[in-house]
Amino acid sequence: MATNEVFVYGNKYRITSSNTELIKNAASYVEDTMKQIEKNGHILTTSTLAVMAAIKIAAEYYEMKSKVEGCESKLQEILNKLE
């Protein structure tokens, strides 16, 4: 595993991971989400922005997870019919 340096909202973080590209993409997505929230006109502290971004990203994750589970369920139904 490699230690990756990423910058989010002007702060440097070191994260150990075997997938450098994934970590860099994730850090970029977090920063973009924080900037998007800030762009809505609210003056917030960095920690508040980070928490709001985390909640937004977690909501996106659970939405996608639900869709994947629905697809898996439909696929299993199709496979059961083919047997």
C-alpha positions as CSV (number, residue, x, y, z in Angstrom):
1,M,0.0,0.0,0.0
2,A,1.2,3.5,-0.8
3,T,0.7,6.7,1.1
4,N,-1.1,9.3,-1.1
5,E,-1.0,13.0,-0.5
6,V,-4.2,14.8,-1.5
7,F,-5.4,18.3,-1.0
8,V,-9.0,19.1,-0.1
9,Y,-10.1,22.7,0.4
10,G,-6.5,23.9,0.8
11,N,-5.6,21.2,3.4
12,K,-3.1,18.4,2.8
13,Y,-4.1,14.9,3.8
14,R,-2.1,11.6,3.7
15,I,-4.1,8.5,3.0
16,T,-2.8,5.0,2.8
17,S,-4.4,3.0,-0.1
18,S,-3.5,0.6,-2.8
19,N,-5.5,2.6,-5.3
20,T,-3.9,6.0,-5.8
21,E,-6.2,7.0,-8.6
22,L,-9.3,6.2,-6.6
23,I,-8.1,8.3,-3.6
24,K,-7.3,11.3,-5.9
25,N,-10.7,11.1,-7.6
26,A,-12.5,10.8,-4.2
27,A,-10.6,13.8,-2.8
28,S,-11.4,15.8,-5.9
29,Y,-15.1,14.8,-5.6
30,V,-15.2,15.8,-1.9
31,E,-13.7,19.2,-2.7
32,D,-16.1,19.8,-5.6
33,T,-19.0,18.9,-3.4
34,M,-17.8,21.3,-0.7
35,K,-17.4,24.1,-3.3
36,Q,-20.9,23.4,-4.7
37,I,-22.4,23.7,-1.2
38,E,-20.5,26.9,-0.6
39,K,-21.6,28.3,-4.0
40,N,-25.2,28.2,-2.7
41,G,-24.4,31.4,-0.9
42,H,-24.0,30.2,2.6
43,I,-21.0,31.4,4.6
44,L,-19.9,28.3,6.5
45,T,-16.9,27.1,8.4
46,T,-14.7,24.5,6.7
47,S,-15.8,21.8,9.2
48,T,-19.5,22.6,8.6
49,L,-18.9,22.4,4.8
50,A,-17.1,19.1,5.3
51,V,-19.9,17.6,7.3
52,M,-22.5,18.8,4.8
53,A,-20.5,17.4,1.9
54,A,-20.1,14.1,3.8
55,I,-23.9,13.9,4.3
56,K,-24.6,14.7,0.6
57,I,-22.1,12.1,-0.6
58,A,-23.4,9.5,1.8
59,A,-27.0,10.2,0.5
60,E,-25.7,9.7,-3.0
61,Y,-24.0,6.5,-2.0
62,Y,-27.2,5.0,-0.4
63,E,-29.3,6.0,-3.4
64,M,-26.9,4.2,-5.7
65,K,-26.7,1.2,-3.4
66,S,-30.4,0.9,-3.4
67,K,-30.5,1.0,-7.2
68,V,-27.8,-1.6,-7.4
69,E,-29.7,-3.9,-5.0
70,G,-32.8,-3.4,-7.1
71,C,-30.9,-4.4,-10.2
72,E,-29.4,-7.4,-8.5
73,S,-32.9,-8.5,-7.4
74,K,-34.3,-8.2,-10.9
75,L,-31.3,-10.1,-12.3
76,Q,-31.8,-12.9,-9.8
77,E,-35.5,-13.1,-10.8
78,I,-34.5,-13.4,-14.5
79,L,-31.9,-16.1,-13.7
80,N,-34.4,-18.0,-11.6
81,K,-36.8,-18.0,-14.6
82,L,-34.1,-19.3,-16.9
83,E,-33.4,-22.3,-14.6
